[in-house]
Amino acid sequence: MKVRTIEQAKELDQHDSLRRFREEFYIKENSIYMDGNSLGLLSKRAEKTLLASLNDWKEHGIDGWMQGSYPWFSLSETLGEKMAPLVGALPDEVIVTGSTTVNLHQILATFYQPSGDRTKILADELTFPSDIYAIQSHLQTHGYEPTEHLVQVKSRDGRFLEEDDIIEAMTSEIALIILPTVLYRSGQVLDIKRLTEEAHKRGILIGFDGCHSVGAVPHSFSEWDVDFAYWCNYKHLNGGPGAVGSLYVNKRHFGTSPGLAGWFGSRKDKQFDMEHTLTPAEHAGAYQIGTPHVLSVAPLIGSLEIFAEAGIENIRQKSLHMTQYLMSLLEQELSGFEFYIGSPREESRLGGHVSLEHKEAARICKALKENGIIPDFRAPNIIRLAPIALYTTYEEVWSVVQVLKRIMAEKQYEKFKNEREVVA
């Protein structure tokens, strides 16, 4: 194995084609941020567009709906068009609206239509809990017992899912499938194209939670004929805490009445007619519910400008190289400290973060923070480290591993309890 050195890290930074984008972000001095897969950092452009939207409110009052720098009335549609290239969708198939779980509720209310023997929803046992809560609530609303009608594909090793196992579970009883694009613990990327093809062969609708991939991993939702998808915009897309989410609906489903109707799903020219009969928009905008949270949308305007300039394929290329570099460093420097890399090694299956397992993970994370490094802990034993293509340097990755090595050698973690904080 090639020995990694600090000089090599500096050389990689010198030849990094995306290095100029680091200057776009607010980087805390004497700190290394490795948690952009959970909450992305603030960019100067996001700050600028947020302040511009505040100024629109100040200057125009209610006329800000149609006037100002970023008129609010059509802002969700405008940003949906800008978001679409990141997921390989048509401009009118994406809308910036709601939140991850609200958008999943909309999908379930609209497309979960149990009939005959097709009453069950297929998910997996490793997915983010909020998705499971939403699915269970809709099963109960339809009068079904979740323990019987929610099918969760098992993991063979507690880290990864096998597409063969998912396909085997696509029985004649399945009405709908909800899966993650990337598993939030291990960072495994699922084969979305294959799973979609297999679901459609069996007459099953399939959708994906893109929270841990969009902005780091390019997708081709339209080409793959994915039925629907939803994701948050505050992780890799740097939209800010609580940023408004996004929803993709395949054009094949345009015209399907929204299961949860609200006035912002109206066709724009009809919305202010104030009729008590909804005239839905003729695109993904139909699946909006309420008024967009403008001040939680505004940072995304500036953030998406950066993604358009950097290019999602370039971001993916650097992200893959940095995660592979991080894993090789971990293997080189941490031998003998009982760490296990719980992320895939194949590039086609690797998302935007590395999952590092250790029995003392919670207290190691606390020691990292004391040393100025911001990681992410996931119970029971996972340290997630995310080198972000737009603002993390190779030298920082090198430094993180050296600090981690020192923490272990000096047993700095022993001063902390091995339990998570309230917010992990």
N, C-alpha and C positions, 0 to 999 in steps of 0.2 A: 504493500500500500504506500502510495506517495506521501511523504511527510509534509504536513501543512505547517507553514510558518507565518509569523506576523508580516514579514516582507511580502510574502505571496498575497496576503489579504490586502495590503496597501496597493499592490500592483493590480489586483482585481478591481479595486475601487477606481484606480486611474483609468481603466479601460471600460468602465461601466457607462453604457450609452444613456442610462436613465439618471445618472448622478445629479444632474441639474435640478431634478424635481425635489430633491431633499430640501433645497432652499425655500421651497413653497410651504413647508410645514413648520409649525412651532415645536422645536425640539428642546426639551428641558435640559438645562446645563447639568453636567455630571450625572446624567441618567441615561440608561439604555432601555428603550421601550420595545418589548417583545410581545406585546399583547394586542397588536392591531387586528388579530383575528377575532377579538372580542369587542373592542371599541377602537376604531381608528383615530389617529391624531387629527387635530384641527389644522387645516391649511389656511394660508392667508387669503386665498381666493374664496374659500367658504365663509370666512369672516367678513370679507368684503360684500359678498352677495347677501349675507344675513343683514348687515348694516344698511345695505341699499334697500332691502325690503322694509326694514324698520323706518327708514326715511320716507319710503312711499306711503306708509301709514301716517307718518307725521305730516307730510306735505299734502296728501290727497284725501285723507280720511276714507270714506266709503267709496270714493271714486277710484281708489287703488284697485278695485276689481277690474277696471278696464284701462287704467292709466298707470303711469310710472315706469320704472325700470323693468319690472317683471310683473305684468298684470296678473292678478290672482285667479281670475275666472278660468283661464285656460292653462294655468301653470302645470297642473298634473299631467295634462295631455302633452304639453311641450317637453316636459322632462321624461315622459314615457318614450317619446321619439328619440331623445338623446340616450336613454338607457338601453334601447332595443339592440344596438350593435354589440353590447357586452354579453348578451345572451343569445345572439343569433336569431332575432325575431323581427317581424315586420314592424314598422313604426306604430301602427295602430293596434298591435297586439299587446302592448305594454302600457300600463297606467301606474303612476306613482300615487299611492293611496293607502290609507289604513295602516295596519301594522301586520307583522308576520301572522299572528294568531287570528286577528280580525279577518285578514284575507283568506286564511285557511277556512274559517267559519263560512265565509262567502262561497268558497269553492264547494264545501260539503253541502251547504244549503241548496246550491244550484245543481250540482252534478251527482250527488248521492241520491239515486232514485231506485231504491230496492224494489224488486219485482220477482215474483215466483221464487225460485231457489236462489236467485242472486240477491243476497241480503247482507253479505259480509264485506268488511273493509280489510284490506291487506296492508300491513305496515311492517315494522321490524322492531326487535327488542333493544336496539342500540340508538334509536332516534332520540331527538331532543324531547323532553317530557311534555312541553306545551302542546306539541302536535298530537300526542296521545290523549291529553286531556280534551282537546277539541273534538277528536274523533269519538271518544267515549260519550261526550255530551250529545252528539248527533245520533248515535246509535240509540241512546236512551230516549231521545225525543221521538224517534220512530218506534219506540216500544220494544227495542231489542236489548238483550243482556250483553254488555260489552265483553264479559268473560267468554261468551260463546260466539259472538259475531265480530269481534276484533281478532284477526289472525296476525300474530307477530312472528315473523321469520326469526329463527334462532341463529345466533352466531356460533360457529364451531369452536372459536377460541376466546370469545369475549372481546375481541378487537375488531375483527373484520366480518364482512358479509360476503357470501359467495353467490354470484348471480344465478348459478344453477339451483341453489336452494330457494331463491326468490321465485324463479320460474316454476319450479315444482309446486310451489304453494298457490300458483295461479289456477285455481280449480274453477269448476262451473258454478261454485257458490259465491265467488268474488264479484262484487259489483263495482268496486273502486279500489285503486291502489295509491297510497301516499308514501313516498320514500324520500330520503335526503339525497341531494347530489353529492355531498361530502359528509362523512360521519364526523360528528363534532368532537369526539374524543380522539380517535386514531388518525383522522385526516384522510381516510380512504375515499377515493373518487369512485363512484359506481359507474358502470357502463350503461349510461342513460339510453343510448341509441338501441342497444340490444334489448334492454328491458322493455322499452316502449314498443318495439317490434313484436316481442313475444306477448305482451299484454293485448295488443290490437289483434293478433292472430286469434285470440280467445274471446274477443269482443268485450274487453275490459278497458275502461277509462283509466288513465294513469297520470299522476302529477308529482311534482318534486318540490321539496323545500330547498331553496338555493342559498340559505343564509350564510353557509360557510364556504361558498364557492364564488358567488358573483362578485366580480372585481378582482379576483385572483386567478380564476380558471375560466377560459372562454367556453361558451356553450353554443349549440346550434339547435335551439328548441324548435324552430319552424321546420328546418330540414329534417329533423328527427321525428317530427309530427307529434311531439309531446302535447298532451291535451291542455295542461295548465301548470303553472308554477307560481311560487310566491317567495319573497325573501325580504330581509331587512336591509337597510342602507347605512347602518352605522358601524359595520365591521370593516371589511376591506374597502368599502366605498366612502368611508370617512364623512358620513352625513351628519354626525353628531349624536349625542345620547338621546334616545327616543325619537330619532329621525323617522319620518313617514316612510312606510314600506313600499314594496312594488308587487304588482300582480301581472302575470302573463296569462292570456287566454288565446288558444289557437283559433285562427280565423274561422275554422270549420264550425266552431260553436257560437259564432256571432249570431244573435237573434234568439239564443236561449235566454229565457226570462231569468233575471237575477233572483236567487232564492231569498236574499235579504235586500229589499228595495229601499232606496233613499233618493232624495231629490237630486243629488249630484251625479246620479246615474242617468239623468235625463239627457235627451238630445239637447245640445246647447241652445238651439234656437227656440226650444219649447220650455226650457227650464223655468223661465219667469212668467210663463202663462198662468202658472199657479193652478193648473187643472188637477183634479183628483184622480185622473187616470194617467199613469206613468207612460211617457213615450221614451223608451230607453235609447241611449246612444247606440249607434250602429257599429261599435268597436269595443275594445276592452274597457273603455270609459263607462260602459253600462254597469259595470260591477263595482263602481264606487258606491258609497253609501251616504256619508255626510260631507259637510264642508271641509276642504283640506286644511290642515293645520299649517298655515302659511309660514309661520316663523320656524317650524320644524322641517319645512320643505326647503326653505331659502338657502341653507348652507350647501345643499346638494347641487344647486345651480353651479356654484363655483367648483365644487369637487368634480362634477362630470366634465367640466371643461378640461381639467387636468387629464382625466382618463382618455378623452378624445385625442389630446395631443400625444400622450405617451403611447397609446395603442395597447389593447388588451393582449394581443399576441406577444408583444415585447415584454409586458408585465409578467405574463406567464413564463416566458423563457427565463427571465431573471429569477423569478420566484422559485422555479424548479432548481436552478443552479444553486441558489442560496440555501435551499432546504437540503439538497444533497451535500453541499459543502458543510453545513451545520452537522449533519449526521456523521460525516466522515471525521470531523473534528471531535465529536462526542466519543466516537470509537477510539480515536487516537489518544485522547487525553484522559478519559475517565475509566480506562480499563482497571478492574479490581475494586471499583466502588459500587458494584451491584446494581448498576443502571441497566435498563432494557429499553431499546428503541421500539416503541409500539406503533410505528407508522410504516406504510408500505415503502419498499425500496424502488419498485418499478415506477418510472415517471408517469405512465398512463394511469396509475392508481393513486398518485400522491397529490394531495391538495396543497394548501398554502401554509400549513404549520407542521411542526414535529411534536410527536407525543413521546415524552420521556417518562418512563415508569420507574418508581422507586418506592419502597415500603415507607420511607420517611418523607414522602413528597410534600406534604403540607408544611412541615417545618423547614424543609429546604427552600420552599418558595418564600417563606418569611425571611430566611437568611439572604436570599437573593435581593429582596426588596431593601433590606438593611444595607446592602452593598450597592444600591442605586440601580438595580436591574428589575424591570417590571415584567414578571412572567404571568402565567395564568394557571390556577390549580383546578383540577376536576377530580372529584371523589371517584374511587377511594385513593388512588395512588399515582395520578398523572400530573406531570408538569408540562404544560403546552408552551412551546416557544415558536413565535411567528416572526421570521425575518420578512419585512414588508418591502416589496420591490421599489416602491416610490420613495421610501425615506430611511430604510435600514442600510448600513454599510457593512461590507465584509469585515472591516476592522472591528466593528461593534460585535459581530458574530464571534470573531476570534476572542474578544475580551470577555464575552458572556461565558464561554466555555472555560477560560482561564479562571474567572471568578468562581465558577461552579466547582472547578477542581480544587481551588484553595478552600472553599467552604467545606468540602468533604475531607480534605487532608487535615484541616484544623478542627474539624467537627464543630464548626460554628453553629450548625443547625440544632445542636443539643440543648441550647438555651431556650428553645421554643417548644411549645406543645405541638404534638403532631395531630392537629385538628384544624379544620378550616375556619376562617373568619365568617361573619354573617354573610358578606358578599365574597365569594371565593375568587 
